[in-house]
Amino acid sequence: PKMKEDNCLHAALICLGMLCYSHAITTEKLNHARPSLHAHHEKGKEGQVLHRSKRGWVWNQFFVIEEYTGPDPVLVGRLHSDIDSGDGNIKYILSGEGAGIIFVIDDKSGNIHATKTLDREERAQYTLTAQAVDRNTNRPLEPPSEFIVKVQDINDNPPEFLHENYHANVPERSNVGTSVIQVTASDADDPTYGNSAKLVYSILEGQPYFSVEAQTGIIRTALPNMDREAKEEYHVVIQAKDMGGHMGGLSGTTKVTITLTDVNDNPPKFPQSVYQMSVSEAAVPGEEVGRVKAKDPDIGENGLVAYSIIDGDGMDMFEITTDYETQEGVVKLKKLLDFETKKSYSLKVEAANVHIDPKFISNGPFKDTVTVKISVEDADEPPVFLKPSYIFEVQENAASGTVVGKVHAKDPDAANSAIRYSIDRHTDLERYFIINAEDGNIKTIKALDREEIAWHNISVFAVEVHKQHQEAKVPVAIKVVDVNDNAPKFAAAYEAFVCENARSNQPFITISADDKDDSANGPRFIFSLPPEIIHNPNFTLRDNRDNTASVLVRREGFSRQKQDLYLLPIVISDGGLPPMSSTNTLTIRVCGCDSNGSLLSCNAEAYILNAGLSTGALIAILACIVILLVIVVLFVTLKRQKKEPLIVFEEEDVRENIITYDDEGGGEEDTEAFDIATLQNPDGINGFIPRKDIKPEYQYMPRPGLRPAPNSVDVDDFINTRIQEADNDPTAPPYDSIQIYGYEGRGSVAGSLSSLESATTDSDLDYDYLQNWGPRFKKLADLYGSKDTFDDDS
């Protein structure tokens, strides 16, 4: 068998060589000659040398089967040159892709072998270059030539799907042949060589519900009316096989999960025909009574159900809404119930799909009905007033005890308990009303005034006698009906002005009135003058019949000098029954006006002064006033200058530098100055001023006979009095303090009475002994030291 295989290979190589030779001849004819080892030289007509190439290779390409696993290397082909005489002088060299690693060449014979197993899916062909050279000199005998080694495919790769698992959806009840999904597989083998890559699809699992097209891999439905509610999910296994599906081909599989999507093919159904519910008569509107639910096996929007009441004697008392989360119908109370009036109700409720698919309308109707019976339970109810609110009227100023109105309530329960009434005092703080606890009659306690409060809003309670917790409340509005008990008055505090030169019948003011009573007892107002002054020669009144009146001048020539003020009484009556009237006084002032009627002055005194004095007299009076003012100013100025020397200058006031010392030697720490206010203010002698520098054991009261008279300006007496007081005061230590006398006057020849300034004068006193008195007298020693000390310092 091996010899036979080699013979076949040789025959194939010979055929291949013949093809290459014929191809070379054709190429030569087309002037596409390749270089040869032998070059024949010919001269042209003009001495040009022409080179003609001779084809030396008799091959074009080689083939090698992939995945060869034999013990010996595979012979790919043989290279041979025409100049090779077989003496071994020619050496064949191979280079290119895989040369020396995958492909090796016998340099003597030119045989090419594949030393490794090849895989077409990794590499389909290799490009190599062959050359014949001199064995001894390595001189190229022919140009290099390129050839291709193709790897021949075998069926060694099974089909593979793009995904290991597929998921697809298809509506339930789809027609047969409805496309679901397309699955695709691929084969790595060469699709151009044989059937290694020709795939055929088939279904292994999923019959009889689905089928697959053999050539395209499209999965289609195979059964009609598949019901999602019966089975929702299907698992299908698809196989792809190469070699056209024939025996010996390789195959691959994939899993497809197909889910049936829902359509509205099922109507809602109530699980029972009658629902029983109950509700208390004390329930308030909007309270839930019960729930009903129709089952629909469809899901999503196909399973949405809406509920409605289509019939029954309780349609006006109850309502139903849809809870879309639970798909339930919620029955709710619409109006208040009364057990004593009606004890049960019946409803016919319908449940219908919201979304209906026209394709399945024949499966309808997509709705269902059910009967709901509701029983009303008795409850202990509070009293009920016959009206939700009451409105009563009562005249103002009505006598105490006047009946305003009556409220009535009853017990709606079968027991029909007695009712007691009361007024909520938070709504009647002033206690204007009282109610009869048994019959509900409301009466007044005090007189009412409409002008103070026009409406009274109170609340009345009604409770059962034996059940105090059962209570009802009703609002009661009481209107105070107006009685004409207020007379009209001026709308404002009017004050009129009339010109001295006013013309007759000229109106100068318009007045109006206000009435606290209601409009029925108020306007229209009637204005008139009292009968006793109806013929008043100065002014008259005109009623404008629009609730206003105008006051007119009856004569001409008013004079402020004669009379500058007039008081005109005016009577105002209203239109009530009986009518009320009041007399109001209008103040009229006479004023001076210019020719245009503009007011200039309404002061009667100024007018008389101007009329009785000349201009010269006025100037003289003003001049006298100015002279008097100047004299007063000068007097005050001279008086101040005269008293000015009595005030000590700031630079001579050395009180801030005086340090008072205690008996024990207070030193500089004792800085409370001596109070000399009495000496600066003579009025201070009127009372005894205590010493501030010591706290005496008892207070010395100066003798009254020694004090000068109050406000005395006798300085000599004043000083003597002070000396006597100091000498007779047993609590006064021998202080050396400054006494400031501010009464000598400016430029006094009297010198200072203080010994503290003796340091600046020529004194024979020796104060050097102060240096030995210790640190407390250091300040005095520095001030009253010897002259030598000052001289040395200077």
Order of alpha helices (4+ residues) and beta strands (2+ residues): alpha-beta-beta-beta-beta-beta-beta-beta-beta-beta-beta-beta-beta-beta-beta-beta-beta-beta-beta-beta-beta-beta-beta-beta-beta-beta-beta-beta-beta-beta-beta-beta-beta-beta-beta-beta-beta-beta-beta-beta-beta-beta-beta-beta-alpha-alpha-alpha-alpha-alpha-alpha
